[in-house]
Amino acid sequence: MTVPEGWLYENTPDNTARFVLGTVGENPLICVGVNPSTATPLKLDRTVTRIARRAAKNNYDSWIMLNLYPQRSKDPDGMHTQYLPELKAQNEKHIAELLRGRSVTLLAAWGELIEKRAYLPEMLDGIAQIAEQGSCGWMSIGSPLKRHHPRHPSRAPYDTSLQSFDMATYLRTL
């Protein structure tokens, strides 16, 4: 697939994993979800459409979708039962290159889906360490859920404000 101008799209050659999807800008809202579904620059899904709208509503000039685990699956139940170390390494490499030590806003947005696979907290920890190198700030959509997870973008009304999210404390609760 040829990536349209103004878009970011990084995936595996066979398209079974996606690392980055978003638009180019100086002040992006960078969302971290659980896993990518089928969205591409030419065909957005509900989650990334909501991220794009939320970014615009909150005065970001662009948005980027990252994920804890890059395997494409329409349903998180379809993710690998054991993670593939090479996918974890590729995902972290793409995220580190994207962040490049910048101080940007990351939106924690996985909801209770983080409980779908036992390895997902480990994936989050690796990403949080990369983000910490750039002094990135974490936000969530409204207050955390009952089990302390940040809300998923498709399950929160647009008028729900972004608020600071304490990633260090959250990681200790997982």
C-alpha positions in Angstrom: 0.0 0.0 0.0 1.2 3.5 -0.9 1.0 5.7 2.2 -0.9 8.9 1.3 0.9 12.2 1.9 0.4 13.5 5.5 0.0 10.0 6.9 2.1 7.7 9.0 1.6 3.9 8.5 4.2 1.3 9.5 3.3 -2.4 9.3 4.9 -5.7 8.5 5.2 -6.6 4.8 2.4 -9.3 5.1 0.2 -6.8 7.0 -0.3 -9.1 10.0 1.1 -6.5 12.4 0.8 -2.7 12.5 3.1 -0.5 14.5 2.1 3.1 13.7 -1.0 4.7 12.1 -1.7 8.4 12.2 -1.3 11.8 10.7 1.8 14.0 10.5 2.0 17.0 12.8 4.1 18.9 15.3 1.8 18.4 18.3 0.2 14.9 18.1 -2.0 13.1 20.5 -0.4 9.7 20.7 -2.9 7.0 21.7 -1.8 3.6 23.0 -4.4 0.9 22.7 -4.2 -2.9 23.0 -3.9 -4.2 19.5 -4.6 -2.9 16.0 -7.6 -4.1 14.0 -7.9 -3.5 10.3 -7.6 0.3 10.1 -5.4 1.9 7.4 -5.0 5.5 6.2 -7.6 4.7 3.5 -10.1 3.0 5.9 -10.3 4.1 9.5 -12.1 2.1 12.1 -14.3 3.3 15.0 -11.5 3.6 17.5 -9.1 5.6 15.4 -11.9 7.8 14.1 -12.7 8.6 17.7 -9.1 9.3 18.5 -8.8 11.7 15.5 -11.9 13.6 16.7 -10.7 13.7 20.3 -7.3 15.0 19.1 -8.9 17.8 17.1 -11.3 18.7 20.0 -8.3 19.0 22.4 -6.3 21.3 20.1 -3.8 18.7 18.8 -2.8 19.1 15.2 -2.5 15.4 14.5 -2.9 12.0 16.1 -1.1 8.7 16.1 -2.3 5.2 17.1 0.2 2.8 18.8 -0.6 -0.5 20.5 0.7 -2.6 23.4 1.0 -5.5 21.0 1.1 -5.0 17.2 -0.6 -8.1 16.0 -3.7 -7.3 13.9 -6.9 -8.8 15.1 -10.5 -7.5 14.9 -11.1 -9.1 18.3 -8.5 -9.0 21.1 -9.4 -12.7 21.8 -7.7 -13.4 18.5 -4.3 -12.2 19.7 -1.5 -14.7 20.2 -1.8 -16.6 23.5 2.0 -16.1 24.0 3.6 -13.0 22.6 6.2 -13.3 19.8 9.4 -11.7 21.1 10.3 -10.4 17.6 6.9 -8.5 17.4 7.5 -7.0 20.8 11.0 -5.9 19.8 9.8 -4.4 16.5 6.9 -2.6 18.2 9.3 -1.0 20.8 11.7 -0.1 18.0 9.0 1.7 16.0 7.8 3.5 19.2 11.3 4.6 20.2 11.9 6.0 16.7 8.6 7.8 16.7 9.1 9.4 20.1 12.8 10.0 19.6 13.1 11.3 23.1 10.4 14.0 22.5 8.2 15.1 25.3 4.7 14.4 23.9 1.3 13.5 25.3 0.5 9.8 25.4 -3.1 8.8 25.8 -3.6 5.5 27.8 -6.5 3.9 26.1 -6.8 0.2 26.5 -9.6 -0.2 29.0 -10.1 -3.6 30.5 -8.8 -5.2 27.3 -5.3 -5.2 28.9 -6.6 -8.2 30.9 -7.1 -10.3 27.7 -3.6 -11.6 27.7 -1.2 -12.1 30.6 1.7 -10.6 28.6 0.1 -7.2 28.0 1.3 -5.6 31.2 4.8 -6.5 30.2 4.3 -4.9 26.8 3.0 -1.7 28.6 6.0 -1.7 30.9 8.4 -1.7 27.9 6.5 1.2 26.2 6.3 3.1 29.5 10.1 2.9 29.8 10.6 4.3 26.3 8.2 7.1 27.0 9.9 7.9 30.3 13.2 8.6 28.4 11.4 11.5 26.6 9.6 12.7 29.7 6.3 12.0 28.0 3.1 12.8 29.9 0.3 10.3 30.2 -3.3 11.2 30.0 -6.6 9.2 30.2 -10.1 9.8 29.0 -11.8 10.8 32.2 -11.2 9.0 35.4 -10.0 5.3 35.4 -12.4 2.5 35.4 -13.3 0.5 38.6 -10.3 -1.8 38.1 -8.0 1.2 37.6 -7.6 0.8 33.8 -7.8 3.9 31.6 -11.0 4.1 29.4 -11.0 2.8 25.8 -11.7 5.6 23.3 -14.8 3.9 21.8 -16.4 3.6 25.2 -16.3 7.2 26.4 -18.5 10.1 25.3 -16.7 12.9 23.4 -17.4 15.4 26.1 -15.3 13.4 28.6 -12.2 15.5 29.2 -8.6 14.3 29.2 -6.9 14.1 32.5 -3.5 13.3 33.9 -2.8 9.6 34.3 -0.2 8.3 36.8 1.5 5.6 34.8 4.0 4.6 37.6 1.2 4.0 40.1 -0.9 2.2 37.5 2.0 -0.2 36.6 2.4 -1.1 40.3 -1.3 -2.1 40.5 -1.1 -4.5 37.5 
